[in-house]
Amino acid sequence: MKKLVLIIAIAIASLAAFGQNGYVDFETLGDIQIKTKLAHAKAKDASSPIELSLFFQNTGTTEVIVCYELYIEDEESGEIRHSGHKKIKVRPGQKQMGKISNLTYELVGTKIEDYTNGKKRWYFKSLQIKDAVTDEVIATSSKTEE
């Protein structure tokens, strides 16, 4: 029984570590680390859609709400996608990320290079951290496009 519990604990730790693989630092606002990841929906299929996954980690001691609006643009076709106004609660020490937290967005097209060379782009129109109790704004990103 002890071996089974140990195996399960190791498996969970491995999955948690692997799940963060590929995220790139975007910004730290207050006590919230924000990371992003561009990847194909199916890791081994370069023709599968590209997805943008968000990662929020609260390193502080206060529960916060991450508020954001995300835009995805294809300047060639004129297509624009909008996430809407999103609010994600993050407890102290908690990580919210990717599909499991509903923080993954399908991007336009199937080539990651289109996003790295500027043909297509994604951006935050707004990104704020609020205190979960008082609703007071703690930090606002300077990396947004109004």
C-alpha positions in Angstrom: 0.0 0.0 0.0 2.8 2.4 0.9 4.5 1.7 -2.5 1.3 2.4 -4.3 0.9 5.8 -2.6 4.5 6.6 -3.3 4.1 5.7 -7.0 1.0 7.8 -7.3 2.7 10.8 -5.6 5.7 10.6 -7.9 3.4 10.3 -11.0 1.4 13.4 -9.9 4.6 15.4 -9.3 6.0 14.3 -12.7 2.8 15.4 -14.4 2.7 18.7 -12.6 6.3 19.4 -13.6 5.8 18.3 -17.2 2.6 20.3 -17.5 4.6 23.6 -17.0 7.0 22.7 -19.8 7.3 25.2 -22.6 5.9 28.2 -20.7 7.8 31.5 -21.2 7.8 34.4 -18.7 5.5 37.2 -19.7 5.4 39.5 -16.7 5.1 39.5 -12.9 2.4 41.7 -11.5 2.3 42.0 -7.8 2.7 38.5 -6.5 1.4 36.9 -9.7 3.8 35.3 -12.2 2.3 35.3 -15.7 3.6 32.9 -18.4 2.5 32.0 -21.9 3.0 29.1 -24.2 2.5 28.8 -27.9 2.2 25.2 -29.1 0.3 23.0 -31.5 -2.9 21.4 -30.1 -1.4 18.0 -30.9 2.3 18.1 -29.9 3.5 15.8 -32.7 1.2 17.2 -35.4 2.5 20.4 -37.0 -0.7 20.8 -39.0 -2.9 20.9 -35.9 -4.1 24.3 -34.7 -1.9 26.6 -32.6 -2.9 27.2 -29.1 -1.9 30.0 -26.6 -1.9 28.7 -23.0 -1.8 31.1 -20.1 -0.2 30.4 -16.7 -0.9 32.3 -13.5 0.9 31.5 -10.2 0.2 33.3 -6.9 3.4 33.5 -4.9 1.8 35.8 -2.3 -0.3 35.4 0.8 -3.5 37.0 -0.5 -6.2 35.6 -2.8 -6.4 37.6 -6.0 -8.4 37.8 -9.2 -6.6 38.1 -12.5 -8.7 40.2 -14.9 -7.9 40.2 -18.6 -9.0 40.6 -22.2 -7.1 38.8 -24.9 -7.2 39.6 -28.6 -5.9 37.4 -31.5 -5.5 39.1 -34.9 -4.7 37.9 -38.4 -3.7 41.1 -40.2 -3.8 39.4 -43.6 -7.4 38.2 -43.4 -8.6 40.8 -40.9 -9.9 38.1 -38.6 -10.0 39.2 -34.9 -10.9 37.0 -32.0 -11.7 38.3 -28.5 -11.7 36.3 -25.2 -14.2 38.6 -23.6 -13.6 40.0 -20.1 -12.2 37.1 -18.0 -11.7 36.8 -14.3 -9.6 34.0 -12.7 -9.4 33.6 -9.0 -5.9 32.5 -7.7 -5.4 31.5 -4.1 -2.1 31.9 -2.3 0.4 29.3 -3.7 -2.0 28.2 -6.4 -1.2 27.8 -10.1 -3.9 28.2 -12.8 -2.8 27.1 -16.2 -3.7 25.8 -19.6 -6.7 23.6 -20.6 -7.3 22.3 -17.1 -8.1 25.9 -16.0 -9.8 26.9 -19.2 -6.9 29.2 -20.0 -6.1 28.0 -23.6 -7.1 29.8 -26.7 -7.0 28.6 -30.3 -5.0 31.0 -32.5 -5.6 31.7 -36.1 -3.6 29.5 -38.5 -1.3 26.5 -38.0 2.2 28.0 -38.1 3.9 29.2 -35.0 6.3 31.2 -37.1 3.5 33.5 -38.2 3.3 34.7 -34.6 7.1 35.0 -34.1 7.6 37.0 -37.3 4.6 39.3 -36.8 2.2 38.2 -39.6 -0.3 37.3 -36.9 -0.4 38.4 -33.2 -2.0 38.0 -29.9 -2.1 40.6 -27.1 -3.7 41.6 -23.9 -5.9 44.6 -24.2 -6.2 44.7 -20.4 -4.5 42.8 -17.6 -5.0 43.6 -14.0 -4.6 41.9 -10.6 -7.3 42.7 -8.0 -7.7 41.8 -4.4 -10.3 39.1 -4.2 -11.9 40.5 -1.0 -11.9 44.3 -1.6 -11.9 44.2 -5.5 -9.1 46.9 -5.2 -6.7 47.0 -8.2 -3.3 45.8 -6.9 -1.3 46.0 -10.2 -1.9 46.8 -13.9 0.2 45.5 -16.7 2.2 47.9 -18.8 2.4 45.3 -21.6 -1.2 45.9 -22.8 -2.5 47.6 -26.0 -5.4 49.9 -25.4 
